[in-house]
Amino acid sequence: MAGIILHEPEIPANTGNIGRTCVATGTSLHLIDPLGFQLTQKALKRAGMDYWARLEVYRYMNYEDFLEKNPGARIWYATTKARRSYSEADFRSDDFIMFGKESAGIPEEILVENEERCIRIPMLPGERSLNLSNSASIILYELLRQNDFCGLETEGALHRLHW
């Protein structure tokens, strides 16, 4: 199972939206302290809606705590500082994708140690970044696509009308 790691997230609505995406895709959510909000905060619950109760969520004291509790984890680091696009990554179904806090991203010390797994979402020159929950969805769905959307429903049906 894939996992999304949020390193010190600051905005509850982003975390709530990411949590909802995780539930819909069978992805686990890993939160690294400190959080910029309480997990009981109304904005988090509103964004996650009724999905939050079904979310597989884990919390860690710091990055080292995550590594210790997930030995051998293969992590991709989403950052605007990366040289290569997320579409160039060779994702496995049990990979993790880490995102940093909204105001600063992943600490550069972590990025320097893991440069070969740093990936970015292409944007126009001069643009700072995309919204965190949108970025998580973009990269997570590339991971899922590369793994044939394993376990996900890929066909829909109309509710009232028939084709």
C-alpha positions as a Python dict, from the first residue, in 0.01 Angstrom:
ca = {
    (1, 'M'): (0, 0, 0),
    (2, 'A'): (128, 344, -92),
    (3, 'G'): (165, 615, 171),
    (4, 'I'): (156, 993, 180),
    (5, 'I'): (387, 1159, 432),
    (6, 'L'): (317, 1516, 541),
    (7, 'H'): (619, 1669, 710),
    (8, 'E'): (496, 1934, 956),
    (9, 'P'): (173, 2028, 772),
    (10, 'E'): (34, 2370, 867),
    (11, 'I'): (-311, 2404, 707),
    (12, 'P'): (-585, 2173, 837),
    (13, 'A'): (-797, 2188, 520),
    (14, 'N'): (-506, 2060, 309),
    (15, 'T'): (-450, 1767, 545),
    (16, 'G'): (-824, 1695, 548),
    (17, 'N'): (-841, 1693, 168),
    (18, 'I'): (-534, 1470, 145),
    (19, 'G'): (-686, 1236, 402),
    (20, 'R'): (-1002, 1210, 190),
    (21, 'T'): (-793, 1125, -118),
    (22, 'C'): (-604, 863, 84),
    (23, 'V'): (-928, 693, 189),
    (24, 'A'): (-1059, 690, -170),
    (25, 'T'): (-736, 532, -297),
    (26, 'G'): (-647, 293, -14),
    (27, 'T'): (-341, 500, 74),
    (28, 'S'): (-210, 549, 427),
    (29, 'L'): (-141, 897, 566),
    (30, 'H'): (166, 964, 782),
    (31, 'L'): (187, 1291, 976),
    (32, 'I'): (519, 1417, 1111),
    (33, 'D'): (504, 1661, 1404),
    (34, 'P'): (479, 1937, 1479),
    (35, 'L'): (141, 1990, 1315),
    (36, 'G'): (16, 2345, 1267),
    (37, 'F'): (-328, 2244, 1396),
    (38, 'Q'): (-509, 1998, 1621),
    (39, 'L'): (-639, 1676, 1464),
    (40, 'T'): (-975, 1762, 1620),
    (41, 'Q'): (-994, 2101, 1444),
    (42, 'K'): (-1321, 2175, 1263),
    (43, 'A'): (-1152, 2274, 934),
    (44, 'L'): (-974, 1939, 918),
    (45, 'K'): (-1294, 1746, 980),
    (46, 'R'): (-1491, 1955, 729),
    (47, 'A'): (-1235, 1895, 453),
    (48, 'G'): (-1207, 1523, 534),
    (49, 'M'): (-1584, 1492, 577),
    (50, 'D'): (-1705, 1149, 682),
    (51, 'Y'): (-1397, 993, 521),
    (52, 'W'): (-1172, 1078, 816),
    (53, 'A'): (-1309, 796, 1035),
    (54, 'R'): (-1196, 541, 772),
    (55, 'L'): (-849, 689, 722),
    (56, 'E'): (-541, 482, 806),
    (57, 'V'): (-339, 758, 971),
    (58, 'Y'): (-13, 746, 1167),
    (59, 'R'): (166, 1017, 1360),
    (60, 'Y'): (538, 1057, 1431),
    (61, 'M'): (746, 1280, 1659),
    (62, 'N'): (989, 1366, 1378),
    (63, 'Y'): (1137, 1239, 1049),
    (64, 'E'): (1378, 1006, 1231),
    (65, 'D'): (1083, 851, 1417),
    (66, 'F'): (915, 781, 1082),
    (67, 'L'): (1230, 614, 946),
    (68, 'E'): (1271, 406, 1261),
    (69, 'K'): (911, 283, 1250),
    (70, 'N'): (916, 218, 873),
    (71, 'P'): (1254, 51, 807),
    (72, 'G'): (1337, 12, 441),
    (73, 'A'): (1065, 257, 332),
    (74, 'R'): (1121, 381, -21),
    (75, 'I'): (1037, 752, -15),
    (76, 'W'): (996, 1001, -298),
    (77, 'Y'): (1043, 1365, -192),
    (78, 'A'): (813, 1615, -365),
    (79, 'T'): (986, 1951, -389),
    (80, 'T'): (1010, 2249, -621),
    (81, 'K'): (1390, 2216, -580),
    (82, 'A'): (1409, 1883, -767),
    (83, 'R'): (1572, 1845, -1108),
    (84, 'R'): (1336, 1578, -1241),
    (85, 'S'): (963, 1549, -1289),
    (86, 'Y'): (738, 1314, -1094),
    (87, 'S'): (653, 1148, -1427),
    (88, 'E'): (1013, 1025, -1451),
    (89, 'A'): (989, 834, -1123),
    (90, 'D'): (953, 457, -1132),
    (91, 'F'): (690, 416, -861),
    (92, 'R'): (620, 89, -682),
    (93, 'S'): (284, 21, -522),
    (94, 'D'): (426, 41, -168),
    (95, 'D'): (626, 362, -209),
    (96, 'F'): (583, 669, 8),
    (97, 'I'): (558, 1024, -123),
    (98, 'M'): (667, 1298, 118),
    (99, 'F'): (547, 1658, 109),
    (100, 'G'): (674, 1940, 327),
    (101, 'K'): (493, 2211, 513),
    (102, 'E'): (310, 2469, 307),
    (103, 'S'): (534, 2762, 401),
    (104, 'A'): (876, 2602, 352),
    (105, 'G'): (858, 2254, 199),
    (106, 'I'): (1073, 1962, 307),
    (107, 'P'): (1386, 2066, 501),
    (108, 'E'): (1682, 2097, 265),
    (109, 'E'): (1892, 1870, 489),
    (110, 'I'): (1654, 1585, 406),
    (111, 'L'): (1651, 1673, 35),
    (112, 'V'): (2031, 1682, 7),
    (113, 'E'): (2054, 1333, 161),
    (114, 'N'): (1795, 1197, -86),
    (115, 'E'): (1856, 1390, -408),
    (116, 'E'): (1807, 1083, -632),
    (117, 'R'): (1447, 1051, -507),
    (118, 'C'): (1352, 1420, -528),
    (119, 'I'): (1074, 1491, -778),
    (120, 'R'): (883, 1798, -887),
    (121, 'I'): (563, 1895, -1064),
    (122, 'P'): (647, 2106, -1372),
    (123, 'M'): (517, 2465, -1360),
    (124, 'L'): (570, 2791, -1542),
    (125, 'P'): (892, 2975, -1455),
    (126, 'G'): (856, 3206, -1158),
    (127, 'E'): (561, 3026, -1000),
    (128, 'R'): (632, 2925, -641),
    (129, 'S'): (423, 2613, -592),
    (130, 'L'): (86, 2443, -622),
    (131, 'N'): (-157, 2382, -339),
    (132, 'L'): (-40, 2095, -116),
    (133, 'S'): (-352, 1881, -153),
    (134, 'N'): (-351, 1926, -532),
    (135, 'S'): (17, 1831, -547),
    (136, 'A'): (-42, 1519, -338),
    (137, 'S'): (-325, 1412, -569),
    (138, 'I'): (-124, 1468, -886),
    (139, 'I'): (173, 1260, -775),
    (140, 'L'): (-29, 992, -595),
    (141, 'Y'): (-238, 930, -906),
    (142, 'E'): (78, 890, -1114),
    (143, 'L'): (195, 625, -866),
    (144, 'L'): (-144, 454, -892),
    (145, 'R'): (-145, 478, -1274),
    (146, 'Q'): (199, 319, -1295),
    (147, 'N'): (64, 32, -1086),
    (148, 'D'): (-249, -17, -1302),
    (149, 'F'): (-478, 140, -1038),
    (150, 'C'): (-453, -192, -852),
    (151, 'G'): (-765, -248, -642),
    (152, 'L'): (-938, 70, -756),
    (153, 'E'): (-1263, 86, -946),
    (154, 'T'): (-1185, 215, -1295),
    (155, 'E'): (-1531, 211, -1452),
    (156, 'G'): (-1830, 417, -1349),
    (157, 'A'): (-2202, 396, -1410),
    (158, 'L'): (-2472, 657, -1447),
    (159, 'H'): (-2718, 670, -1160),
    (160, 'R'): (-3041, 764, -1342),
    (161, 'L'): (-2976, 730, -1712),
    (162, 'H'): (-2834, 447, -1917),
    (163, 'W'): (-2609, 470, -2222),
}
